[in-house]
Amino acid sequence: MLELVDVNQRVTREDYEKLFPQLESELAGCQRLARQLGIPIAIVFEGWDAAGKGMIINRLAQVLDPRGFRVYLTGDPGPEDQRRPWMWRFWKELPGAGEIVMFDHSWYRRILDDRAQGKISKREYEQAVHDIVEFEQQLADSGMLIVKLWLHISAKEQRRRLKDLEKSPATRWKVTRSQWEQNREYKKWIRLVELALQRTSSSSNPWTVVEANQGKFARIKVFRTLVSAIKQESQRRQREPAQHGSPMPEPDESRFYRPTVLDRVDLTKAISREEYEQELKTLHKRLYELEHRCYLAKVPVVIIYEGWDAAGKGGTIKRLTRALDPRGYEVVPVGPPTTEEKAHHYLWRFWRRIPKTGHITIFDRSWYGRVLVERVEGFCTQEEWERAYREINEFERQLADFGTVIIKFWLHIDSDEQLRRFQSRQSDPRKQWKITEEDWRNRAKWKHYELAVIEMLERTSTLYAPWTILEANCKLFARIKSLRVVVERLDSATC
């Protein structure tokens, strides 16, 4: 494909001076419209070294309202980046609704620069391509506009520009050994680029090749591409009003075979207080050792607690953390998303909180709210929660690929036990703060939540992130079982 691109396309000065001011005005208007409609926009600038990415970004910055955009320069990953999955640093930089982020280089460095320089293996390259396609599809599905631009120049033009930069003391620092290396290996690079563009271009996230031997032509094409893309997305939004979720209808239990995974849980399991205290001490000692083994082995750990209201998540988490060094773990209580979080993809706030190597993050509720409370209460559309099963599995697979130990617990109690605990809380002045009207409303939808939980367990229990159901009618039993599972998983990961 690229060998057929005419990089020498040009525009006359007269045409440029007539066309470009109009494009600047249109783009400024498009930014205002995108902000009004709440469209998040990611502009990806990739291309040959010295192709003019910086100059075009500077020209865009002169046109756009600075309160609505920012530029992210993607260099080599820093120490914090290296201690998390490689996509982490890009997730946390994504634009919110109505914002524009320009990526000067991007996640494509991994399958271009890193691959060309031999920093990643063939297997890692294939996995990175897969990760990128999933990442961009998730963003497009959520309504983000991604504009991907490859600035293309010839080897001869690149060589001329590098020499010109070296002539001036003011710009000599910009020219690096790796840039000259890229020019010398232009043919090797072009094969790598061609493959990357082909494998990551889709109908929802296509690449645009910008013929960039002449700066004026490149600027016009970039501006035209952005104006066209934003207008098309704006028209689509105006033509297709945003869909709103609706509360889950009366559940159709016939869709599940009986007994279900929850029906098979033996809630009569229990242990005595004496047995509990004895085993708790042993497990705590073991956990303290394993936390330090994880730190030394640089193993990140994610532990998720989901369950019925009053199932005992808080008490179970307390018994876990009492054994741990507080410098090595963090507990993240997950409530309703903030205004800022609502402006981003729903996984954005969780990507930002994943642990670095050697550390433990404990989530008191998690991203599974998407297929539980958000589904049941109608806080998201059916399309969104159905899509979430795939997105969650993809998210957890990326964590697991990095070496993260993922431990997921569902604390299960029956309806009668929940009622007893609710009533106990309501009658005890010391516990009344734990019970709210929302708890009673949720209880009234027990069947709705039960079917949502069954589907969640069935569709998101994987080899790399399996669910463990804790029989929690007896709180002591659930706590000990939780600790046993954590010990087993951490021991297996560090042995």
NUKEMI-267877 format. One line per 5 residues: their letters; for each residue x, y, z of C-alpha. Coordinates in Angstrom, 1 decimal. Example, Ala and Ser with C-alpha at 12.3 -4.5 7.8 and 13.67 -1.06 7.14 Angstrom:
as = 12.3,-4.5,7.8  13.7,-1.1,7.1
//
This chain:
mlelv = 0.0,0.0,0.0  2.6,2.6,1.1  4.8,2.1,-2.0  1.8,3.3,-4.1  1.4,6.5,-2.1
dvnqr = 2.5,9.6,-3.9  4.4,11.4,-1.1  5.2,14.3,-3.5  1.7,15.7,-3.7  1.8,19.5,-3.4
vtred = -0.4,22.5,-3.1  0.4,25.9,-4.5  0.9,28.9,-2.1  -2.1,30.6,-3.5  -4.4,27.6,-3.0
yeklf = -3.0,27.1,0.5  -3.6,30.6,1.6  -7.1,30.4,0.2  -8.0,27.0,1.7  -6.2,26.8,5.0
pqles = -7.8,29.7,6.9  -11.2,28.3,6.1  -10.1,24.9,7.5  -8.8,26.5,10.6  -12.2,28.2,11.2
elagc = -14.1,24.9,10.5  -11.9,23.0,12.9  -12.4,25.5,15.7  -16.2,25.2,15.1  -15.9,21.4,15.2
qrlar = -14.2,21.5,18.5  -17.0,23.6,20.0  -19.6,21.2,18.5  -17.8,18.2,19.9  -17.7,19.7,23.3
qlgip = -21.4,20.5,23.1  -22.2,16.9,22.1  -19.8,15.4,24.6  -17.6,13.6,22.0  -14.2,12.4,23.4
iaivf = -11.6,12.6,20.6  -8.2,10.9,20.5  -5.9,12.0,17.6  -3.0,9.6,17.0  0.0,11.0,15.2
egwda = 2.4,8.4,14.0  4.8,8.6,11.1  8.5,8.7,10.1  10.9,10.5,12.2  11.2,14.1,10.9
agkgm = 7.9,13.8,9.0  6.5,16.9,10.7  4.3,15.6,13.5  5.5,18.3,15.9  4.8,21.2,13.4
iinrl = 1.3,20.0,12.7  0.5,19.5,16.4  1.8,23.1,17.0  -0.5,24.4,14.2  -3.4,22.6,15.7
aqvld = -2.7,24.1,19.1  -2.8,27.6,17.6  -6.4,26.9,16.3  -8.0,24.9,19.1  -9.3,26.3,22.4
prgfr = -6.5,25.4,24.9  -9.1,24.7,27.6  -10.4,21.7,25.6  -7.3,19.8,24.4  -3.9,18.5,25.6
vyltg = -0.9,16.8,24.0  0.6,13.6,25.3  4.1,12.9,24.2  4.8,9.1,24.2  8.4,8.4,25.0
dpgpe = 10.0,5.3,26.4  8.1,3.9,29.3  9.2,5.3,32.7  9.8,3.3,35.9  6.1,3.5,36.9
dqrrp = 4.9,2.5,33.5  7.2,-0.5,33.5  5.6,-1.8,36.7  2.1,-2.0,35.1  0.6,-3.6,32.0
wmwrf = 1.9,-1.7,29.0  -1.5,-0.2,28.1  -1.9,1.4,31.5  -0.2,4.6,30.7  -2.5,5.2,27.7
wkelp = -5.7,4.3,29.5  -5.1,7.0,32.1  -4.5,9.7,29.5  -7.7,9.1,27.5  -9.9,12.1,26.9
gagei = -13.2,12.6,28.7  -16.5,13.7,27.1  -15.9,16.8,24.9  -12.1,16.7,25.3  -9.4,16.2,22.7
vmfdh = -6.1,14.5,23.4  -3.4,14.5,20.7  -0.9,11.6,21.1  2.5,12.5,19.7  3.4,8.8,19.1
swyrr = 1.1,6.4,20.9  0.5,2.8,21.8  1.8,2.0,18.3  5.4,2.5,19.5  5.2,-1.1,20.8
ilddr = 4.6,-2.7,17.4  6.8,-0.2,15.5  9.8,1.2,17.4  10.0,-1.6,20.0  9.6,-4.3,17.4
aqgki = 12.1,-2.7,15.0  14.7,-2.4,17.8  14.2,-6.0,19.0  12.8,-5.0,22.4  9.8,-7.4,22.1
skrey = 9.6,-10.9,20.8  7.4,-12.2,18.0  4.9,-13.5,20.5  4.8,-10.2,22.4  4.3,-8.4,19.1
eqavh = 1.3,-10.6,18.2  -0.2,-10.0,21.7  0.4,-6.3,21.4  -1.5,-6.2,18.0  -4.4,-8.1,19.7
divef = -4.4,-5.7,22.7  -4.4,-2.6,20.4  -7.4,-3.9,18.3  -9.3,-4.7,21.5  -8.4,-1.4,23.1
eqqla = -9.5,0.7,20.1  -12.7,-1.3,19.6  -13.7,-0.8,23.3  -13.2,3.0,22.9  -15.1,3.2,19.6
dsgml = -17.9,1.2,21.1  -18.2,3.6,24.0  -18.5,6.6,21.6  -14.9,7.8,21.4  -13.7,9.2,18.0
ivklw = -10.2,8.0,17.2  -8.4,9.7,14.3  -5.2,7.8,13.4  -2.8,9.6,11.1  0.4,8.2,9.5
lhisa = 2.7,11.0,8.2  4.5,9.5,5.2  7.7,10.8,3.6  10.2,9.2,1.3  13.6,8.0,2.5
keqrr = 15.3,10.7,0.5  13.1,13.4,2.1  13.7,12.1,5.6  17.5,12.1,5.0  17.4,15.7,3.7
rlkdl = 15.4,16.8,6.8  17.7,15.1,9.2  20.7,16.7,7.6  19.0,20.2,7.7  18.3,19.7,11.4
ekspa = 21.9,18.8,12.1  23.2,21.9,10.5  21.7,24.2,13.0  22.9,24.3,16.6  19.3,25.1,17.7
trwkv = 17.9,21.9,16.2  20.9,19.5,16.2  19.7,18.0,19.5  16.6,16.7,17.9  18.5,14.3,15.7
trsqw = 19.3,11.0,17.3  21.2,7.8,16.4  17.9,5.9,16.2  16.5,8.3,13.6  19.5,7.8,11.3
eqnre = 19.1,4.1,12.0  15.5,4.3,10.8  16.5,6.0,7.6  19.2,3.5,6.9  16.7,0.6,7.4
ykkwi = 13.8,2.4,5.6  12.9,-0.7,3.6  12.7,-2.9,6.7  10.7,-0.2,8.5  8.2,0.3,5.7
rlvel = 7.4,-3.5,5.8  6.8,-3.2,9.5  4.6,-0.1,9.1  2.6,-1.6,6.2  1.8,-4.7,8.4
alqrt = 0.8,-2.5,11.4  -1.5,-0.4,9.4  -3.2,-3.3,7.7  -3.7,-5.3,10.9  -5.0,-2.3,13.0
ssssn = -7.2,-0.5,10.5  -10.9,-1.2,10.8  -14.2,0.4,9.7  -14.6,2.1,13.1  -10.9,3.0,13.6
pwtvv = -9.3,3.5,10.1  -5.8,4.8,9.3  -5.3,7.9,7.2  -2.0,8.1,5.3  -0.9,11.7,5.0
eanqg = 1.5,12.5,2.1  3.9,14.7,4.0  6.9,15.6,1.7  5.4,19.1,1.4  4.3,20.6,4.7
kfari = 1.5,22.7,3.3  -0.2,19.7,1.7  0.2,17.6,4.9  -1.4,20.4,7.0  -4.4,20.7,4.7
kvfrt = -4.9,16.9,4.6  -4.7,16.6,8.4  -7.1,19.5,9.0  -9.5,18.2,6.4  -9.4,14.7,7.9
lvsai = -10.2,16.0,11.4  -13.0,18.3,10.2  -14.6,15.5,8.2  -14.3,12.9,11.0  -15.7,15.3,13.7
kqesq = -18.5,16.4,11.5  -19.5,12.8,10.6  -19.5,11.8,14.3  -21.5,14.9,15.3  -24.1,14.2,12.6
rrqre = -24.3,10.6,13.7  -24.9,11.7,17.3  -27.5,14.2,16.3  -29.2,11.7,14.0  -29.1,8.9,16.6
paqhg = -30.0,10.4,20.0  -28.2,8.8,23.0  -29.8,5.6,24.3  -30.7,5.4,27.9  -30.9,2.3,30.0
spmpe = -34.1,1.0,31.6  -34.5,-1.1,34.7  -34.2,-4.8,34.2  -37.7,-6.4,33.4  -39.1,-9.2,35.4
pdesr = -36.5,-12.0,35.0  -37.1,-15.0,32.8  -35.8,-17.8,35.0  -36.5,-20.4,32.2  -33.3,-19.3,30.4
fyrpt = -31.2,-21.0,33.2  -30.9,-24.7,33.8  -31.7,-25.6,37.3  -30.0,-26.0,39.6  -27.8,-23.0,38.8
vldrv = -24.3,-22.3,40.1  -25.9,-20.5,43.0  -28.4,-23.2,43.7  -25.5,-25.7,44.2  -23.8,-23.6,46.9
dltka = -24.0,-25.3,50.3  -24.9,-22.5,52.7  -24.9,-24.8,55.7  -21.1,-24.8,55.8  -19.8,-23.4,59.1
isree = -16.9,-23.6,61.5  -16.7,-23.0,65.3  -15.3,-19.9,66.8  -12.4,-22.0,68.3  -11.5,-23.5,65.0
yeqel = -11.8,-20.1,63.4  -9.4,-18.3,65.8  -6.9,-21.1,65.5  -6.8,-21.2,61.7  -7.0,-17.4,61.5
ktlhk = -3.7,-17.1,63.3  -2.0,-19.7,61.1  -3.3,-18.1,57.8  -2.3,-14.6,58.9  1.3,-15.6,59.5
rlyel = 1.4,-17.3,56.1  -0.2,-14.3,54.4  2.4,-11.9,55.9  5.2,-14.1,54.4  3.5,-14.3,51.0
ehrcy = 3.0,-10.6,50.7  6.7,-10.1,51.0  7.4,-12.9,48.6  5.1,-11.2,46.1  7.1,-8.0,46.6
lakvp = 10.4,-9.6,46.1  9.1,-11.5,43.0  7.5,-8.3,41.7  4.1,-10.0,41.4  1.1,-7.7,41.3
vviiy = -2.1,-8.9,42.9  -5.7,-7.9,42.4  -8.4,-9.2,44.8  -12.0,-8.5,44.2  -14.9,-8.8,46.6
egwda = -18.4,-8.8,45.3  -21.5,-10.1,47.0  -25.0,-9.5,48.3  -25.7,-6.5,50.6  -24.8,-7.5,54.2
agkgg = -22.9,-10.6,53.0  -19.9,-9.6,55.0  -17.5,-8.1,52.4  -16.2,-5.5,54.9  -15.5,-8.0,57.6
tikrl = -13.8,-10.4,55.2  -11.6,-7.6,53.9  -10.6,-6.6,57.4  -9.5,-10.1,58.2  -7.4,-10.1,55.1
trald = -5.7,-6.8,55.6  -4.9,-7.4,59.3  -2.2,-9.8,58.1  -0.7,-7.5,55.6  2.0,-4.7,55.7
prgye = -0.1,-1.5,54.9  2.8,-0.2,52.8  2.2,-3.0,50.3  -1.6,-2.9,49.7  -4.4,-0.6,49.0
vvpvg = -8.2,-1.0,49.5  -10.3,0.6,46.9  -14.0,1.1,47.9  -16.0,1.4,44.7  -19.1,3.6,44.8
pptte = -21.1,5.4,42.1  -18.9,7.0,39.5  -18.0,10.7,39.8  -18.8,13.3,37.2  -15.3,12.9,35.8
ekahh = -15.5,9.1,35.8  -18.9,9.2,33.9  -17.2,11.3,31.2  -14.8,8.4,30.5  -15.1,4.7,29.5
ylwrf = -16.3,2.9,32.6  -13.1,0.9,32.8  -11.0,4.1,32.9  -11.3,4.5,36.7  -10.3,0.9,37.3
wrrip = -7.3,1.0,35.0  -6.0,3.9,37.0  -6.1,1.9,40.3  -4.5,-1.3,39.2  -1.4,-2.3,41.3
ktghi = 2.2,-2.0,40.3  4.5,-4.9,40.5  4.9,-6.3,44.0  1.8,-4.6,45.4  -1.8,-5.7,46.2
tifdr = -5.0,-3.9,45.4  -8.2,-5.0,47.0  -11.4,-3.9,45.4  -14.5,-3.6,47.6  -16.9,-4.0,44.6
swygr = -15.4,-3.4,41.2  -15.9,-3.2,37.4  -18.6,-5.9,37.8  -21.0,-3.2,38.8  -21.5,-2.8,35.1
vlver = -23.2,-6.2,34.8  -24.9,-6.1,38.2  -26.3,-2.8,39.6  -26.0,-0.8,36.4  -27.7,-3.6,34.5
vegfc = -30.5,-4.2,37.0  -31.2,-0.5,37.8  -30.9,0.6,34.1  -27.9,2.9,34.6  -26.6,1.6,31.3
tqeew = -28.2,0.3,28.1  -28.6,-3.4,27.3  -26.0,-3.1,24.5  -23.5,-1.6,27.0  -23.9,-4.3,29.7
erayr = -24.0,-7.1,27.2  -20.7,-5.8,25.7  -19.2,-5.5,29.1  -18.7,-9.3,29.5  -16.3,-9.3,26.6
einef = -14.6,-6.0,27.7  -14.1,-7.3,31.3  -12.6,-10.5,30.1  -10.3,-8.6,27.8  -9.3,-6.3,30.7
erqla = -8.5,-9.1,33.0  -6.6,-11.0,30.4  -4.3,-8.1,29.9  -3.7,-8.0,33.6  -3.0,-11.7,33.7
dfgtv = -0.7,-11.5,30.7  1.4,-9.0,32.6  1.6,-11.6,35.5  -1.1,-10.2,37.8  -2.7,-12.7,40.1
iikfw = -6.5,-12.1,39.9  -8.6,-13.4,42.8  -12.3,-12.9,42.6  -14.8,-13.6,45.4  -18.6,-13.7,45.3
lhids = -20.0,-13.7,48.9  -23.2,-15.7,48.8  -26.0,-15.7,51.4  -29.6,-16.6,51.1  -32.5,-14.3,51.3
deqlr = -33.5,-15.3,54.8  -30.0,-14.6,56.1  -29.9,-11.2,54.5  -33.2,-10.3,56.0  -32.0,-11.3,59.5
rfqsr = -28.9,-9.2,59.1  -30.8,-6.2,57.8  -33.1,-6.4,60.8  -30.2,-6.7,63.2  -28.6,-3.6,61.7
qsdpr = -31.8,-1.7,61.9  -32.4,-2.5,65.6  -28.8,-1.9,66.7  -27.9,1.9,67.1  -24.2,1.0,66.5
kqwki = -25.0,-0.6,63.2  -27.8,1.6,61.8  -25.4,3.5,59.6  -24.8,0.3,57.7  -28.5,0.0,56.5
teedw = -30.0,2.4,54.0  -33.2,2.6,52.0  -31.2,1.6,48.9  -30.4,-1.7,50.6  -34.1,-2.4,51.0
rnrak = -34.8,-1.4,47.4  -32.1,-3.8,46.2  -33.6,-6.6,48.4  -36.9,-6.1,46.7  -35.1,-7.0,43.4
wkhye = -33.5,-10.2,44.7  -34.6,-12.3,41.7  -33.3,-9.7,39.3  -29.9,-9.5,40.9  -29.8,-13.3,41.3
lavie = -30.1,-13.8,37.5  -27.6,-11.1,36.9  -25.1,-12.7,39.3  -25.6,-16.2,37.7  -24.8,-14.8,34.2
mlert = -21.9,-12.8,35.5  -20.3,-15.9,37.1  -20.9,-18.0,34.0  -19.6,-15.5,31.5  -16.6,-14.1,33.3
stlya = -15.1,-17.0,35.2  -11.9,-17.8,33.1  -8.8,-19.9,33.5  -6.8,-16.7,34.2  -9.4,-15.1,36.5
pwtil = -11.8,-17.7,38.0  -14.5,-16.8,40.5  -14.6,-18.3,43.9  -18.0,-18.5,45.7  -17.8,-18.0,49.4
eanck = -20.5,-19.7,51.4  -21.2,-16.7,53.7  -24.3,-17.6,55.8  -21.6,-18.3,58.4  -19.3,-15.3,58.3
lfari = -16.5,-17.2,60.0  -16.4,-19.9,57.4  -16.4,-17.3,54.5  -13.5,-15.4,56.1  -11.4,-18.5,56.5
kslrv = -12.2,-19.8,53.0  -11.2,-16.4,51.5  -7.9,-16.4,53.3  -7.2,-20.0,52.3  -7.8,-19.2,48.6
vverl = -5.6,-16.1,48.8  -2.8,-18.1,50.4  -3.1,-20.8,47.8  -3.0,-18.4,44.9  -0.1,-16.3,46.1
dsatc = 1.9,-19.4,47.1  1.4,-20.8,43.6  2.4,-17.5,42.0  5.6,-17.2,44.0  6.8,-20.8,44.4
//
